Amino acid sequence: MGKLPINLNDLLRQRTVEGERIEYKAGWNPDPIIRTVCAFANDFENLGGGYVVIGQDCDANGQPVFPPVGLADNQLDKIQQELLAACQLIQPPYFPVLSIEEVEGRKLIVLWAPGGQNRPYKAPEAITAKHKVWKYFIRRYSSTVEAKGETEQELLSLAAKVPFDDRYNQSARIDDLSKPLMQAFLQEVGSTLAEDAPGLSVEALARQMNVAGGPTESPWPKNVGLLFFNDTPERFFPAVQIDVVWFPEGAGGDRFEEKIFKGPLARMTREALSYIQRNFLRETVIKHPDRAEATRVWNFPYAAIEEALVNAVYHRSYEEREPIEVRISNEELVILSFPGPDRSIRLEDSRPGVRSAAATATGVSVNS
């Protein structure tokens, strides 16, 4: 049993994890739960797996209902034992991190199922069936579905390719992970693991946060750990940086000013956003003769820039040696992130924004 590396309330209210990465189950029902764990382990969309919350019911729209229905104390051991046996039926065996949590006086079991190292995984369609039929399962938006036809073939093709962020980095050592950075992250998100962190070694803490792995005698940091919890990740991944470029005469002009931001991904992103907000965002106040309230208009909406840049940092390929570039002129702000939009970004997600934050083949454009 472990502890979650994120805050449970933020998880349940979908403030830090998208709804499609969370499955709510009012009670212990092994068949759909194991199928969903299998789907998260396959991580077909490379979103980082997901969470199954047992004892938490939801409404018709998939939103959690509070207080949760909860689990009786005498159910907890039984569920854990049956879950262990059921996970052994996944091929190859896969075991999510299990945490017992309490919300508004009700006990919940939370399963954290990150993308597995040995995908693809398949699970029995029915755990309790005498003659079991194993199938591949993936997540499609907020549902667990069987992988069929071309989707199954694409899943099978991922067998030899562990997602870049989950790979062990054998050119680094466990000590390259910064314990202060890991502790600061846990404190910031309100994780209960923060209480235990001071007494844990760097390796033990990194393993609990799933940013390190490998055998006991030869542990390795994962790429994602080095990107977030090393002060100079560009040592391991060239071009891990954000270039903010200002074109005072427009993109076709001869003059430009450039500011480069490096460091752990979270810090680098914050500093770049703060720099853009201080130097390039302007508010215009328009007064009206017929009413007291003035109209306030920004040249670029900060919320859109924040969303676009965070997504660029999250979705870019760190195997490509190209920095994220923010190009700013008086007319537009363009964010370039290679190799382009992630497969998890759906076309319909960009349609409501039209030109305010429209996804393009190479990045995101925000017009003034």
Number of C-alpha atoms within 10 A of each C-alpha: 10 15 19 23 21 21 18 19 13 14 18 22 14 16 11 14 15 14 19 17 22 23 25 21 21 17 19 19 13 17 16 16 22 24 28 25 32 34 29 31 29 30 27 24 18 19 19 18 22 25 25 23 25 25 20 26 20 16 8 6 6 14 14 19 14 12 12 20 19 22 20 11 11 8 11 15 10 11 18 15 10 12 20 13 13 21 21 13 18 22 18 14 14 22 20 24 16 20 16 17 17 14 16 9 10 16 20 25 23 24 24 24 25 22 26 22 17 17 23 26 28 26 28 23 18 16 22 11 10 7 9 13 12 16 19 24 30 28 25 16 13 13 13 20 16 17 21 14 8 9 14 16 11 13 21 17 12 16 14 11 13 16 17 15 19 22 18 20 19 13 8 16 16 21 13 17 24 17 20 14 15 23 19 13 18 21 18 12 15 17 19 17 20 22 12 11 20 13 10 12 12 19 21 14 22 24 17 18 18 17 26 27 20 12 7 8 6 10 16 25 27 26 24 20 25 28 23 22 26 23 18 17 23 16 12 15 16 14 18 26 24 27 20 20 19 22 17 15 12 16 17 9 9 9 11 16 10 12 12 14 20 19 20 21 24 15 14 19 21 15 15 22 17 12 15 18 16 10 9 14 14 12 11 11 10 10 12 10 7 6 7 8 10 12 10 10 13 12 17 21 18 14 8 16 23 18 11 22 25 15 16 24 21 15 20 20 18 20 14 13 13 18 21 23 21 24 20 24 18 16 12 15 21 23 23 25 26 22 16 17 21 18 11 13 13 11 12 8 11 16 12 11 13 12 14 17 22 20 23 14 11 14 23 27 24 23 18 16
